[in-house]
Amino acid sequence: MSPVRVPAMPVVLIMLVMLACLVSLVGCSGGDADPKAGGGGTGKSAAVTPGIDSNSGLDLDGNRVRAFSPAGWRRAPKSYDYLVRYQSTPQLPYPSVVIVAADPPEGFAEVTKANQADFVAAMAARLAEESGGEGQPGLLRPPAAVRVGPHHAAGWSAPGEAKLDGLPKKIERECTAVVVDGRLYTVEAWALRGKLDEKARAAARAVTAALAVPSLDPVESLVPAEPAPAVEPTPDVPAQPAAEPPAEPVAAE
C-alpha cells in the first residue's frame, strides 16, 4: 500500500498560521494588562488609588496641621462639624473624606510603634464610652492597629447618619485616628450604607498619610537669620572733676 501524500502547504499559509498563534499567545499572557498595575498586585487597587493634590495644602486647627485633598476631589463648604470635607464630585455629597479634631487620650502626645497598642486600647475605651450607651449603635469593626504612611494609627468602622436632600440617611464611616503635634485627628471616609468602596477608602488613606505639621515657608527657610551685632562692653571711665573757670587777673592798685 503506497503511503498517502499530504499536499505541501503553501509558505504564505504557514506564515499566516504562525502569526495567528503568536497573537493568541500574546493575548493569553496578559499583554494588554494595565501598565499602572504594580508588580505584586492585581492592578485594580492601583487604578483606584488616588494621589494627593500637592497644590491643595490647607493649614487647619489653628495652623496645627496641614491637610491635602485627594487628586481630582474638591473641598466642600465649611461646617462646624469638621475641619474639612472633600467630596469626589461636586454634585454628590458621597463618598466624602472628612477630618475632625479632638484632644488625644491622656498620655498620648505622640504615637509610636512602642505605644501603638496602648493607643488603640485607649481609643477603643473612648469609642465604647461614646457609642455604647442605650439606643446607640455599636461599631461595625472594632479599633485595630494600622500603619498609614508615617503614622502609627488606630482604624475602625462605624455606622452613622447624615442628611441627604433634607432626609436622614444611614451611612458607613471608615475611620483612622492619628496624633500630630499633640492633637488627635480622625480621617473618615463616608458613604451610604453598603456603598463604601475601595476608591473612597484609598482616598481617606492618602489624606491620612499626608497629614503633617505645617512647615516653614520654603523661601524663608532658605534665608539664614542674620546674627545680632555684638555689643562690646563699655569700660568704666572714672568721673572727671568739673574744670574750674580760670581766675580773672587782679588789677594792680
Phi, psi and omega in degrees: 000123183284141180297147179281126180267129177268126181303138179296135181280132178304146183299322181297319180295320179298318180294323178294319179297317180295322178295320179296320179295320180297317178297320179296319180294320179297319179295322181286334183276002178084032181296341180259022182293158181296121181293345180278347183292142179286164183295328183257004184248181181273345183096336181290312182294323179295327183287330184262357180279113181278154173270189179253137175283105185293345179267004185256015182304134183220124179275128187234172174055052181065037180063029178271336184216149177247132181239155179230149179277147170297145181300131179089349177266167179226157181280134180275168178302156182292157178204151176284352183278346182202166176286316180200152176224133177248142178230150188287328179225149181289339184277327186246135181284345181232143002286156179226158171239125188238143175239127175237156183235151177197174173281140180287166173303150184302133178091006182236064174288345178207144178244122179238179178298328183290323183249012182298318181299319178293324177297317178299317179297320179294321177293322178297319179294320179295316181293323178296323179290324183281325187243005183265005181288168180297130180083357180267137180289145178277179180284149174279331177211128184289161180299143178216157179286130177224156175241121181235108184059231180276359190262133166272118193228177173239132181235143179203171176237144182214153174279169178197180179217135179215160181269136176227117185058036178081358181247140178292135180231145176282130179235167176243139183236121174260114192245142175223123183251131178228162176245124179233119177054043175079009179239147179267122177240126179248122177260126185237132171266123182250139173201160176300149185307126180084000182248007181281106185260178182294330179297315179292320178298318180294322178298317179295321178297320179296318178296317180297314183297331184273351180299133182200163174290134179303134181271170176292159175301130184303324181289314181295326183291342181269349182262114180291144179289139180282131180291148178292141180298139181290138179254114180279138180295141179273123181294147178290123179253120180298143181295135179268137178294146181297135181289132179280144178295143181299142182290137178286139179295140182275129182291139180287137180275000000 
